[in-house]
Amino acid sequence: MRKSQRTENLATNPKSLETSEHRGGNASLSDCQQGIHKLPVELLDFVMQSLWEDKRSILACSRVSRLWHEVAHPHLFAFLKIASQFDFVGFYAFLHANTDIAGHLRKLQLKHTITTWLNQSELPDGFPGVGRAQLRDLVASLPRLQDLHLYRLWVMSSLNPPPDVLDLLPTHSLEKLTIKNCDVPDGDLFPVTVLNIVSLFASVDPVKLVSLCLLILPPDRVRVIRPVNMGTLIITDISLLPQFEASGIYDPLRECLAPGCIRSLEIECLRSYHLDLWSRDRSGPTDRWAREPQGLRWQLRAAAGKCGP
């Protein structure tokens, strides 16, 4: 009897039916929203990591709810690209003044905004450069830094400290260090300058050096501040010299690397002009390096290069 009366009321009053449907629609929408809010925090964090460089999407996610804001906010500052026509003093000051943001930073790229490389023997006034001391102070303020990329910068030399001076060596490790298209005032000190930058970190895996002309390391000039600890070294250059020999880079490296650290040495050629020559001559070095105690893995390959990071 009650069921028939309810049906009759709906038939005589269509607005009641519309109201019921409208309420039902709102209930379904509310259920969906609650479902989004109930996603595990680990899944939300994975979503933010997949967005990575898409700052607008991360910002939009931070407005969904308080929980999403808490998860998304650190990812807004997890990756920063700092491009400058001058030095990075302002950026260093910003990090010291905003320690909460510095604590979220995991990937950092420092680059110069020029389009044509100067290739000068002296550092131009105001030209952005980095040295071991500056990077040491920078790393000290970035406890979660995992990936550092230096692009088109002037890399300053760092001399070994005197024996009576205590050199405070950081214990920070990196997951990846890339040094690309950089230059130094003294070309002869380029290898040791770059390796001293790498030795700033307790360990790095991998290290990628791009277009730095490091394919020949003079053994008598490679004296690093402390042993370099890297698991994988990838050297990418424009072309390979016909007179290049693998021992020219491998033997000096053994003098400055931490014992037993390196597992992979890869040489990538952006142009394959001399690749055939290497392919014919690399059987000997490959066999010899395979017998090394560290079990070093050797690779030679052509790489598809690009102009910028």
Secondary structure, DSSP 8 states (H G I E B T S, - for coil): -HHHHHHHHHHH-HHHHHHHHHHHHHHHHHHHHHHHHTS-HHHHHHHHHHHTT-HHHHHHHTTS-HHHHHHHHHHHTSEEEEEESS-SHHHHHHHHH-HHHHTT--EEEEEE--SS----SS--TT--EE-HHHHHHHHHT-TT--EEEEES-EE-------TTS--------BSEEEEES-B-S-GGGHHHHHHHHHTTSS-BS-EEEESS--S---GGG---SS-B-BSEEEEEES---TT--THHHHHHHHHHB-TT---EEEEEESS-TTHHHHHHH-HHHHHHHHTSTT--EEEEEE----S--
